[in-house]
Every structure is written in C-alpha cells, then in structure tokens.
Amino acid sequence: ADRVIVVTPSSLVKNWCKEINKWLTTARLIPISISDSAQKETQKQISQFTKSTVHPVLVLSYEQLRKNVGLIGKTPIGLLICDEGHKLRNPSSKTTKALYELNTKRR
C-alpha cells in the first residue's frame, strides 16, 4: 500500500485524524499524527511511518514538516494532501520548498 501524508495547520491535525478514524475506522488503519510533539517523539513517529506498512498515513503540521523533511527524505509517498493549500502560493517559501523535497507520486 502506498503511504499518504496529510499536511495541515497545527490546529487541524487532530481533526484530520478524527475524520480518518470516522470514515475508515481504526480496524482499517491508524494514522500517525504529529503537531507539537517533543522532537525525540517526533523522530520516533516519523521512523515508524517510513519503515512500517501498518501506519501508511501521516498527519502533520506545516511547521513539523519543515523541521523534519530530512527524516522523511526519499521515502516513497503515494499521495500528498495539503489542507489550506492557498498558503503555498509563494514558490520560494520554506514550506513550499520542503513539500517539493518529498518523493511523491501525486500532490
């Protein structure tokens, strides 16, 4: 199964996880969510996402993506979803550049 990353404002990370659980149920998949975790915990969760097929969905904030894009690295991502995508209009912003560093098939 392809991996999915959902990038959203930090205030919406938990909402995305609730909606995924509501529509897909935890029996089908359990998303990993990262908003304001401690860096050590964040690294552990990203490692779990990149190495495991049990957790194919990662929901994280734009800030956490910018900080940790190097950890996600060249992990193949099947789909990248950017909530509030209008914030990405500036192609030279750090956030937009971080998104382009991801190895993804579909954006």
BAVEXZA-620498 format. One line per 4 residues: number of its first residue (from 1); for each residue x, y, z of N, C-alpha, C, O. Coordinates in steps of 0.02 Angstrom, whole numbers, plus 50000, padded with zeros to 5 digits. Each point is the difference from the previous one (the first is absolute). Example, Ala and Ser with C-alpha at 12.3 -4.5 7.8 and 13.67 -1.06 7.14 Angstrom:
BEGIN
1	50660:49716:50390:49955:50059:50000:50045:50060:50000:50052:49999:50033 | 49930:50054:49931:50042:50059:50003:49961:50055:50037:50025:50055:50008
// end
This chain:
BEGIN
1	50042:49941:50000:49958:50059:50000:50044:50062:50000:50052:50002:50033 | 49927:50048:49930:50037:50063:49997:49990:50039:50065:49948:49996:50032 | 50103:50043:49985:49995:50043:50058:49967:50066:49981:50004:50022:49943 | 49964:50009:50107:49965:50064:49990:50024:50048:50054:50006:49981:50058
5	50008:50080:49922:50015:50053:50048:49948:50055:49992:49986:50023:49945 | 49985:49996:50112:49953:50056:50002:50035:50056:50039:50018:49991:50058 | 49992:50066:49909:50032:50058:50033:49946:50053:50010:49964:50018:49953 | 50032:50007:50107:49945:50044:50019:50023:50050:50053:50051:49988:50032
9	49914:50066:49978:50016:50043:50057:49996:49959:50065:49960:49954:50005 | 50082:50063:50043:50004:49961:50062:49932:49994:50036:49987:49950:50033 | 49971:50100:49960:49935:49999:50033:49952:49948:49970:49949:49984:50030 | 50068:49989:49911:49955:49952:49967:50027:49929:49998:49966:49955:49974
13	50092:50033:50055:50030:49932:49998:49953:49950:50033:49985:49947:49971 | 49991:50068:50089:49956:49953:50036:49934:49991:49962:49972:49945:49999 | 50002:50108:49971:49938:49993:49961:50008:49952:49942:49956:49958:49988 | 50100:50047:49977:50013:49954:49944:50001:49928:50025:49972:49955:49968
17	50061:50033:50088:50004:49932:50027:49931:49974:50020:49984:49942:49988 | 49976:50101:50043:49932:49980:50018:49959:49982:49939:49963:49951:50000 | 50044:50088:49947:49962:49986:49938:50024:49936:49967:49959:49961:49975 | 50106:50028:50024:50026:49937:49971:49973:49941:50039:49978:49950:49971
21	50024:50055:50096:49974:49945:50042:49925:49991:49991:49975:49944:50001 | 49989:50111:49990:49928:49997:49991:49982:49964:49935:49955:49957:49999 | 50078:50061:49947:49981:49974:49934:50034:49934:49983:49971:49959:49963 | 50089:50029:50062:50035:49938:49983:50003:49950:50058:50018:49942:49989
25	49967:50079:50070:50002:49962:50062:50071:49978:50017:50042:49991:49956 | 49971:50002:50108:50066:49979:50023:50014:49927:49983:50058:49979:50003 | 49892:49984:49978:50011:49930:49978:50036:49999:49933:50036:49952:49985 | 49954:50100:49974:50032:50002:49934:50068:50033:50001:50046:49977:49967
29	49960:50077:50072:50065:50033:50006:50001:50047:50059:49948:50027:50021 | 50112:49983:50005:50009:50047:50055:50051:50052:49977:50058:49985:49991 | 49919:50077:50000:50047:50052:49978:50047:50022:50056:49983:49996:50059 | 50076:50025:49922:50047:50030:50048:49991:50075:49995:50000:50029:49946
33	49992:50004:50111:49991:50072:49999:50057:50034:50037:50021:49979:50054 | 50004:50075:49916:50054:50040:50030:49982:50073:49994:49993:50027:49945 | 49999:50005:50113:49987:50073:49998:50053:50035:50041:50043:50035:49972 | 49955:49958:50093:50048:50035:50042:50036:49952:50047:50011:50015:50058
37	50008:49927:49916:50034:49949:50040:50072:50022:50015:50028:50042:49965 | 50000:49928:50086:50071:50010:50014:50040:49970:49942:49978:49953:49968 | 50080:50075:50018:50038:49980:49941:50018:49925:50001:49997:49968:49948 | 50020:50005:50110:50017:49929:50004:49940:49957:49982:50007:49951:49964
41	49935:50067:50062:49939:49963:49984:49982:50008:49926:49978:49951:49969 | 50031:50108:50004:49987:50012:49929:50044:49956:49957:49976:49970:49952 | 50088:50026:50064:50046:49958:49961:49979:49927:50002:50003:49965:49949 | 49974:50013:50109:49977:49930:50008:49939:49988:49956:49995:49949:49966
45	49958:50098:50034:49938:49992:49961:50015:50001:49925:49971:49962:49962 | 50073:50082:50016:50018:50003:49929:50036:49936:49979:49988:49974:49945 | 50055:50001:50097:50034:49937:49985:49950:49943:49994:50006:49957:49956 | 49945:50043:50088:49947:49949:49997:49962:50005:49934:49984:49949:49969
49	50001:50111:50010:49965:50011:49936:50041:49977:49940:49974:49967:49955 | 50090:50051:50044:50042:49985:49942:50018:49926:49994:50013:49976:49945 | 49987:49988:50111:50022:49931:49999:49944:49949:50005:50011:49940:49987 | 49929:50082:50030:49945:49954:50013:49946:50006:49946:49988:50054:49974
53	49981:49890:50011:49941:50002:49956:49936:49999:50040:49945:50005:49972 | 50061:49988:50093:49941:49999:50044:49970:50070:50007:49939:50007:50008 | 50103:50044:49990:49978:50070:50007:50015:50038:49935:50049:50037:49997 | 49909:49953:49952:50016:50032:49935:49979:50073:49994:50010:50030:49947
57	49961:49999:50106:49977:50070:49996:50034:50040:50056:49999:49982:50058 | 50032:50074:49921:50031:50046:50047:49966:50067:49993:49997:50029:49946 | 49977:49997:50110:49968:50066:50001:50044:50045:50042:50012:49986:50059 | 50014:50067:49911:50043:50045:50037:49990:50072:49980:49972:50015:49947
61	50051:50029:50096:49992:50072:49987:50054:50023:49951:50051:49967:49991 | 49936:50090:49978:50049:50030:49954:50067:50012:50035:50053:49988:49972 | 49944:50036:50090:50061:50014:50037:50041:49936:50012:50061:49999:49992 | 49904:49947:50027:50035:49937:50012:50029:49972:49935:50053:49969:50001
65	49913:50042:49944:50027:49978:49935:50065:50037:49985:50050:49969:49981 | 49949:50097:50028:50062:50039:49987:50058:49976:50043:50056:49995:49976 | 49930:49991:50088:50052:49979:50046:50027:49930:49984:50058:49985:50013 | 49899:49972:49960:50017:49929:49996:50000:49972:49929:50000:49939:49992
69	50001:50103:49958:49999:49975:49931:50060:49955:49986:49995:49954:49960 | 50061:50060:50072:50059:49958:49991:49991:49929:50026:50031:49953:49974 | 49928:50038:50078:49987:49933:50027:49955:49959:49954:50007:49939:49994 | 49947:50095:49973:49955:49965:49954:50039:49983:49936:49991:49947:49970
73	50053:50100:50011:50047:49989:49946:49970:49973:49936:49952:50027:49974 | 50078:49921:50002:49981:49971:49935:49949:49943:50007:49991:49961:49953 | 49977:50034:50105:49948:49949:50009:49947:50010:49946:49974:50055:49993 | 50009:49893:49969:49949:50008:49948:49932:50015:50031:49976:49964:50044
77	49993:50090:49933:49934:50021:50024:49952:49996:49941:50013:50028:49947 | 49933:49936:50062:49951:49993:49946:49958:50062:49990:49984:50017:49943 | 49998:50017:50111:49956:50058:49995:50019:50051:50054:50010:49982:50058 | 49994:50081:49922:50012:50055:50046:49939:50046:49998:49982:50025:49947
81	49987:49985:50111:49941:50043:50005:50020:50061:50041:50025:49994:50056 | 49963:50065:49917:50016:50063:50035:49934:50036:50015:49969:50028:49955 | 50012:49971:50108:49940:50037:50021:50019:50074:50005:50057:50016:50016 | 49896:50027:49969:50014:50072:50000:50056:50015:49950:50045:50040:50015
85	49952:49929:49927:50053:50005:49950:50011:50070:49973:50052:50014:49970 | 49900:50031:50040:50009:50069:49977:50060:50033:50033:50025:50051:49976 | 49998:49921:50080:50058:50027:50035:50065:49985:49963:50053:50025:50019 | 49943:49935:49928:50060:49978:49965:50011:50038:49934:50035:49975:49957
89	49936:50082:50037:50005:50038:49937:50072:50022:49984:50019:50004:49942 | 50019:50009:50109:50068:50026:49989:50048:49941:49988:50014:49962:50047 | 50011:50029:49892:50043:49943:49986:50068:50002:50034:50036:49950:50002 | 49983:50109:50024:50065:50005:50033:49995:49995:50077:50050:50009:50034
93	49890:49978:49992:49993:49994:50073:50031:49934:50024:50006:49952:49962 | 50014:50047:50100:50031:49940:50029:49953:49941:49999:50020:49943:49987 | 49916:50069:50025:49951:49947:50000:49992:49969:49931:50000:49939:49993 | 49994:50103:49956:49992:49974:49932:50062:49961:49979:49994:49947:49969
97	50065:50079:50047:50061:49964:49984:50004:49933:50035:50023:49951:49970 | 49955:50046:50093:50000:49937:50037:49953:49949:49967:50016:49941:49996 | 49926:50082:49981:49953:49955:49967:50030:49971:49936:49989:49941:49985 | 50049:50099:49978:50031:49976:49938:50057:49951:50013:50021:49965:49954
101	50004:50033:50106:50053:49952:50017:49973:49930:50009:50038:49951:50000 | 49897:50042:50010:49970:49934:50011:49997:49961:49935:49987:50028:49946 | 50025:49908:50059:49998:49954:49943:49928:49975:49993:49983:49947:50027 | 49976:50090:49937:49930:49982:49996:49976:49993:49928:50022:50036:49955
105	49932:49917:50035:49971:49989:49933:49947:50053:49983:49999:50028:49946 | 49957:49984:50103:49945:50046:49988:49997:50052:50056:50011:49985:50058 | 49976:50077:49922:49994:50055:50048:49930:50029:49997:49985:50047:50036
// end
